[in-house]
Amino acid sequence: MKDLFSHYKDKIGEETNLDSLGKILLEMGEYDKAAKYYEQYLNESQIAMADSLCGLGTADLRNGNYDEALNSLRKALELREKLYSYNHPDVAQCYMRIGLVYNCMKDYDTALNYYSKTLDIQQKTLPVNHSDFAKTYGNIALSHVGKCEYELALRYYAKASENQEINLPASHHHIAMMSDNIGVVYENMCDYQKAMEYYEKAHQIFRKTLPPSHEFTKTAEDNIRRLKLEKKLN
């Protein structure tokens, strides 16, 4: 847990404001509470407004409100493009999250187009092993899974996992999320033993780092239970 707290301190910083509180609530799965903080944060400044719109869009995305999410994220992108140059990490973040919305809407080609824009900016502005690359590679992989392009998905998941090993503590729940996603790919490829290995790895980390009631913990448990019943695995 010390490693996790240290990681969040490094990511969010010393300053406690409405944006940092919103980020923590999003990580905790408290999307409605996060939205309330971002609504308060909207009026603080142009930059704060862009941050808030991005946060609101993310909260709507997690709640399945895709039209509202796109509306907020596009406004955030427009503001950030005015405030910063094109090659700015905050602009890339907007592209990434818009891509996530389209991925959830199963418009995988549009999602991949936005991820490509994200990756282009990151490659120009970030150190080669920056942690943001793991998210981008993971999201690209997820879209390829949606298109049933499993070998390509595994290739991007491998890049994402390599980056996570450099940047995250071994017990971080983002590593568990990646393992769970890789398990899904192997299950779709009918490699059930390999899928079970990744599901169990994900579940072990989720149990250490998230509440038992968290959606990620429950999903990992359901995957293991279902695979054991359907494929008669030990």
Secondary structure, DSSP 8 states (H G I E B T S, - for coil): -HHHHHHHHHHH-S---HHHHHHHHHHHT-HHHHHHHHHHHTTS-HHHHHHHHHHHHHHHHHTT-HHHHHHHHHHHHHHHHHHS-SS-HHHHHHHHHHHHHHHHTT-HHHHHHHHHHHHHHHHHHS-TT-THHHHHHHHHHHHHHHTT-HHHHHHHHHHHHHHHHHHS-TT-HHHHHHHHHHHHHHHHTT-HHHHHHHHHHHHHHHHHHS-TTSHHHHHHHHHHHHHHHHH---
